[in-house]
Amino acid sequence: MTYVVTDNCIQCKFTDCVAVCPVNCFYEGPNFLVINPDECIDCDACVPVCPAKAIYNEDDLPDDKRLFLQINEELSRVWPQITDQKDPLPDAAKWDGVADKLKHLIRTTPES
């Protein structure tokens, strides 16, 4: 079992979750964070601190967000690990809660 970052993190990228993660299982892309499912220890520390309410326990993922399990696994293999809290993206407040954000996900590596 793992925790999964879902679509409401896209274009927001709050990193409060990174600050509380005891095992550094978060990875950072240009406009999204993901959790490496092999590193997550299911501690639940990230869920209550996520301002965007974008993190779910794998067992509690709504059906329309199940694809994010695969997205987290895939992108955590290519994106760099993030271990320190950073400022959210400049327009994070504007994007928080916007529906249908998957089309805005940038999958490239930050260096690309």
N, C-alpha and C positions, 0 to 999 in steps of 0.2 A: 504494500500500500504506500502511496505517496500523496503529496499535496501538489496541486496543479494551478498554475497561473493562467487566467482566462482573459477573454477579450477586453474587459474593461481596463486592463493595464495598458493596452495599445494606445499610444500617443500621450500617455500620462507618465508612466515609468516612475512612480513613487518608489523609493527604496527604503522605506521604514522597515520592511520585511528583512532586508539584507542586514540591517543593524542588529536584529534580534536572533538571527539564524546561528545556532551553535556549531553547525558543521559546514558552513559556507557552500551551500548547494545551489546558489543562485548564479545565473549566467545572464550577461547583458548584451542585448542587441541594440540597434540604433533607436528603436522606439518601443521596446518591450523587454520584459524580464521573463525568464523561464526557470524552472526548477529541474535539476537533474534527478530523475526518479531513483537512480541507483545510489545516490548520496543522501537523499532525504531520509531522516530518521523518524518521521511522523510525530514530531514533538508538538505541533499545533501552535508554536510561538508566532508564526508569521500571520496567521489568519486574523487575529483581533487587531493587529497594528496596521493592516493594509487600508489606507484611506479610501481606496477605490472599491473595496470589497470584492477584489478580483481573484482571491485565492480560495480554492475548495479542496477538501479532502477528496481523494479519488472516488471513494464510495458515495459521496454526496454530489457528484457532478451532475447537473441537469443534462438531460439527453442532448439538448442543443449545444452543449459545451464539451461533449465527450471527445471531439476531435482535438481539443487542446492537450489531452494526455499525450497523443502522438507528437503534436507540435512541440511541447516541452521537451520530450525525449530527443527528438531530432535536433532542435536548435541548441540544446545544452551540450551537444557533441561538437558544435562548431563555433559557438560564441565564447568569448572569454569570461572567466569567472569574475564575479564582482564580490568584494568582501567589505567594502566601506560604503556608508550611506552617502548619497549625492543629492543634489537638488533635483526635483522632478523636471520634466520637460517644461519649457516656458509657457505653453498653452494647456498645461495639465488640467487646470480647473475648468477650462472650456470643454475639454474632451471627456471629463469624468461623467459617466452615465450615458454617453452617446451610444445609440444602438448601432449594430451592424458594422463594427470597427475592423473585422477581420480583413477586409479589403485594403486597409491601411497598414497592415503588418509589413514591415521591411525585413526580409529574411536574410539579407546580406550580412556579412561580418562587418563590424564597425570599421575595420581597416580598409574595406573594399571601396 
